[in-house]
Amino acid sequence: MFRNKTVWITGASSGIGEALALQFASGGARIVLSARRENELERVREACTGQGLPVESVLVLPLDVTDYQSMPAAVERVCETFGRIDMLINNAGISQRSLCVDTDMSVYRTIFEVDVLGQIALTKAVLPLMLEQGSGHIAITSSVAGKIGVPLRTGYCAAKHAVMGFFDALRAETASKGVRVTTITPGYINTNIAINSLNGDGTTFGRTDKSIANGMDVTRCAQVIMEGFRKGTPEIAVGEGMEMKALWLKRFFPGTVFKKVARMA
């Protein structure tokens, strides 16, 4: 399904982005790897080519999603290299570990710039090409936090709720134009997301959470996401902990969920 398709992944230097890159590599896709850390992108590129993917099928394209001015040139580079963009996976993101009362406004601004506005900006840069092609697929990595508000993540939850709303609306706008939109809703996945989270003063949290450390294996997570892509699932929920049951509880018994997360605080 993905052989010779051009797939652009942001946040590809680690975690879910890296795991998805390896899945696409095994499927014979042409891959664009983007993140800020070029040395880590090179490591992921080597892992992709180590699976038999030709070197010329992997483009390392460093990108800061908050640098909107660089995006037209980045899109042009991808098109010059591979001719088209078949899929964009907006996976870049940053989380938070601080109470609202202790969080600087600058931290909220950073989270929204990275997790929301950066995803929208790159999508807007790519979308006209897909509409002209009459085909394409845009995905966004949201979170269970995009459905349920939890303590110490007010900014992160707000950002993930925002992208859920934006990309659900975009799905409706592009449904008749050949462009698919998928929202990905991970629960606790064993990645470095907690380590790289921001404290209230903007410093790095620097350690993992028990829930993240005991979360779903990231390779298994990527496999579930890929299966959802193949099936055309518009919203892919992926995880194996109690947080996944909370998605259903929130719909039918919201009061129960509100009490549960209050106890978490």
C-alpha positions as CSV (number, residue, x, y, z in Angstrom):
1,M,0.0,0.0,0.0
2,F,2.8,2.4,0.8
3,R,5.5,1.2,-1.7
4,N,7.0,4.2,-3.5
5,K,4.7,6.6,-1.7
6,T,6.3,9.8,-0.3
7,V,5.7,10.0,3.4
8,W,6.8,13.0,5.4
9,I,7.1,12.5,9.2
10,T,7.8,15.3,11.7
11,G,9.1,14.5,15.1
12,A,10.9,11.6,13.4
13,S,14.0,11.7,15.6
14,S,12.6,9.5,18.3
15,G,9.5,7.8,19.8
16,I,6.4,7.3,17.7
17,G,7.9,9.2,14.7
18,E,10.9,7.0,14.6
19,A,8.9,3.8,15.0
20,L,6.6,4.8,12.2
21,A,9.5,5.6,9.9
22,L,10.8,2.1,10.4
23,Q,7.4,0.7,9.6
24,F,7.1,2.7,6.4
25,A,10.7,1.7,5.5
26,S,9.8,-2.0,5.7
27,G,6.9,-1.2,3.4
28,G,9.1,0.4,0.7
29,A,7.9,4.0,1.1
30,R,10.0,7.0,0.3
31,I,10.5,8.8,3.6
32,V,11.2,12.4,4.6
33,L,12.5,12.6,8.2
34,S,12.1,15.9,10.0
35,A,12.9,17.2,13.4
36,R,15.3,19.7,14.9
37,R,18.1,17.2,15.8
38,E,19.9,16.4,12.6
39,N,22.2,13.9,14.1
40,E,19.3,11.8,15.5
41,L,17.6,12.0,12.1
42,E,20.7,10.6,10.5
43,R,20.6,7.7,13.0
44,V,17.0,7.0,12.0
45,R,17.9,7.2,8.3
46,E,20.6,4.5,8.9
47,A,18.0,2.4,10.6
48,C,15.6,2.7,7.7
49,T,18.3,1.9,5.1
50,G,19.4,-1.0,7.3
51,Q,16.0,-2.6,6.5
52,G,16.9,-2.6,2.8
53,L,15.4,0.7,1.8
54,P,17.7,2.5,-0.8
55,V,19.7,5.4,0.5
56,E,18.1,7.7,-2.1
57,S,14.6,6.8,-0.7
58,V,15.3,8.6,2.6
59,L,15.6,12.4,2.9
60,V,16.8,13.9,6.1
61,L,15.2,17.4,6.3
62,P,15.8,19.2,9.6
63,L,12.8,21.4,10.5
64,D,11.7,23.5,13.4
65,V,7.9,23.5,13.1
66,T,7.7,26.9,14.8
67,D,9.7,28.4,12.0
68,Y,6.9,29.0,9.6
69,Q,9.0,31.0,7.1
70,S,11.1,27.9,6.4
71,M,8.2,25.7,5.4
72,P,7.7,26.7,1.7
73,A,11.4,25.9,1.1
74,A,11.1,22.6,2.9
75,V,8.0,21.7,0.8
76,E,9.9,22.6,-2.3
77,R,12.9,20.5,-1.3
78,V,10.6,17.4,-0.8
79,C,9.0,17.9,-4.2
80,E,12.4,18.4,-5.9
81,T,13.6,15.2,-4.3
82,F,10.5,12.9,-4.7
83,G,8.2,14.8,-7.1
84,R,5.2,14.7,-4.8
85,I,3.9,14.3,-1.2
86,D,1.5,11.5,-0.6
87,M,1.3,11.6,3.2
88,L,2.2,14.0,5.9
89,I,2.3,12.8,9.5
90,N,2.3,15.7,11.9
91,N,4.0,14.1,14.9
92,A,6.2,16.8,16.4
93,G,5.2,17.8,19.9
94,I,6.1,18.6,23.5
95,S,4.4,17.9,26.7
96,Q,4.1,19.5,30.2
97,R,4.5,18.6,33.8
98,S,3.4,21.5,36.0
99,L,0.3,22.8,37.8
100,C,-1.5,25.7,36.1
101,V,-0.7,28.1,39.0
102,D,3.0,27.4,38.6
103,T,3.2,27.7,34.8
104,D,4.5,30.7,33.1
105,M,2.5,32.0,30.1
106,S,5.7,31.5,28.0
107,V,5.4,27.8,28.5
108,Y,1.8,27.7,27.3
109,R,2.8,29.8,24.3
110,T,5.6,27.3,23.5
111,I,3.4,24.3,23.7
112,F,0.8,25.9,21.4
113,E,3.4,27.0,18.9
114,V,4.8,23.5,18.7
115,D,1.8,21.3,19.2
116,V,-0.9,23.3,17.4
117,L,0.3,26.2,15.2
118,G,3.3,24.4,13.9
119,Q,1.1,21.5,12.8
120,I,-1.4,23.8,11.2
121,A,1.3,25.8,9.4
122,L,3.0,22.7,7.8
123,T,-0.4,21.2,6.9
124,K,-1.4,24.5,5.1
125,A,1.9,24.4,3.3
126,V,1.4,20.9,2.0
127,L,-2.4,20.8,1.5
128,P,-2.5,22.8,-1.8
129,L,-0.2,20.2,-3.4
130,M,-2.5,17.4,-2.3
131,L,-5.6,19.2,-3.5
132,E,-3.9,19.7,-6.9
133,Q,-2.9,16.0,-7.0
134,G,-6.5,15.1,-6.1
135,S,-5.1,12.7,-3.5
136,G,-3.2,12.7,-0.2
137,H,-3.3,11.7,3.4
138,I,-2.7,14.0,6.4
139,A,-2.3,12.6,10.0
140,I,-1.8,14.2,13.3
141,T,-0.6,12.6,16.5
142,S,-2.9,13.9,19.2
143,S,-3.4,12.1,22.6
144,V,-5.9,10.7,25.0
145,A,-5.2,14.1,26.6
146,G,-6.9,15.6,23.6
147,K,-10.1,14.0,24.9
148,I,-9.7,14.0,28.7
149,G,-8.1,16.8,30.8
150,V,-5.6,15.5,33.4
151,P,-3.6,17.3,36.2
152,L,-0.1,18.8,35.4
153,R,-0.9,19.0,31.7
154,T,-3.3,21.9,31.3
155,G,-1.3,23.3,28.4
156,Y,-0.7,19.9,26.7
157,C,-4.4,18.9,27.1
158,A,-5.5,22.3,25.7
159,A,-3.2,21.9,22.7
160,K,-4.2,18.3,22.0
161,H,-7.9,19.2,22.2
162,A,-7.2,22.0,19.7
163,V,-5.6,19.8,17.1
164,M,-8.4,17.3,17.5
165,G,-10.9,20.0,16.6
166,F,-8.8,21.4,13.8
167,F,-8.1,18.2,12.0
168,D,-11.7,16.8,12.5
169,A,-12.9,20.0,10.7
170,L,-10.2,19.6,8.0
171,R,-11.4,16.0,7.4
172,A,-14.8,17.3,6.7
173,E,-13.5,20.0,4.3
174,T,-11.3,17.6,2.3
175,A,-13.5,14.5,2.3
176,S,-14.8,15.1,-1.2
177,K,-11.4,16.2,-2.6
178,G,-9.5,13.0,-2.3
179,V,-7.5,14.0,0.8
180,R,-7.9,11.8,3.9
181,V,-7.3,13.0,7.4
182,T,-6.5,10.8,10.3
183,T,-6.3,11.7,14.0
184,I,-4.1,9.4,16.2
185,T,-5.0,9.1,19.9
186,P,-2.2,7.4,21.8
187,G,-2.5,6.6,25.5
188,Y,0.6,5.9,27.5
189,I,3.4,4.9,25.1
190,N,6.9,4.1,26.3
191,T,8.8,7.0,24.7
192,N,10.8,10.0,26.0
193,I,7.8,12.4,26.0
194,A,7.9,12.8,29.8
195,I,11.7,13.3,29.9
196,N,11.4,16.1,27.3
197,S,8.3,17.8,28.9
198,L,8.4,21.3,30.2
199,N,8.3,22.4,33.8
200,G,6.3,25.5,34.8
201,D,9.4,27.7,34.3
202,G,10.2,26.3,30.9
203,T,13.0,24.0,32.0
204,T,13.1,20.3,30.9
205,F,11.3,17.8,33.2
206,G,14.2,15.4,32.7
207,R,12.7,12.2,33.9
208,T,10.0,9.7,32.9
209,D,6.7,8.9,34.6
210,K,5.8,5.5,35.9
211,S,2.8,5.4,33.6
212,I,5.0,6.2,30.5
213,A,7.7,3.8,31.5
214,N,5.1,1.0,31.8
215,G,3.3,2.1,28.7
216,M,2.8,0.3,25.4
217,D,5.9,-0.6,23.5
218,V,6.5,2.0,20.8
219,T,7.0,-0.5,18.0
220,R,3.7,-2.2,18.8
221,C,2.1,1.3,18.9
222,A,3.4,2.0,15.4
223,Q,2.1,-1.3,14.1
224,V,-1.4,-0.5,15.4
225,I,-1.2,2.9,13.7
226,M,-0.1,1.4,10.4
227,E,-3.0,-1.0,10.6
228,G,-5.4,1.9,11.1
229,F,-3.9,3.7,8.1
230,R,-4.4,0.5,6.0
231,K,-8.0,0.2,7.1
232,G,-8.7,3.9,6.5
233,T,-9.7,4.4,10.2
234,P,-10.4,8.2,10.6
235,E,-9.4,8.2,14.4
236,I,-6.9,5.6,15.6
237,A,-6.9,5.0,19.4
238,V,-3.7,3.2,20.4
239,G,-2.7,2.0,23.9
240,E,-3.3,-0.8,26.3
241,G,-3.8,0.7,29.7
242,M,-6.9,1.9,31.7
243,E,-6.6,5.3,30.0
244,M,-8.0,3.7,26.8
245,K,-11.2,2.7,28.7
246,A,-11.5,6.2,29.9
247,L,-12.2,7.3,26.3
248,W,-15.4,5.4,26.4
249,L,-16.2,6.3,30.0
250,K,-15.9,10.0,29.2
251,R,-18.6,9.7,26.5
252,F,-21.1,7.8,28.6
253,F,-20.2,8.5,32.3
254,P,-18.3,11.9,32.3
255,G,-18.8,12.4,36.0
256,T,-17.0,9.2,36.8
257,V,-14.0,10.3,34.7
258,F,-13.9,13.8,36.3
259,K,-13.8,12.3,39.8
260,K,-11.0,9.9,38.8
261,V,-8.7,12.5,37.3
262,A,-9.4,14.8,40.3
263,R,-8.0,12.0,42.5
264,M,-4.9,11.9,40.3
265,A,-4.1,15.5,41.3
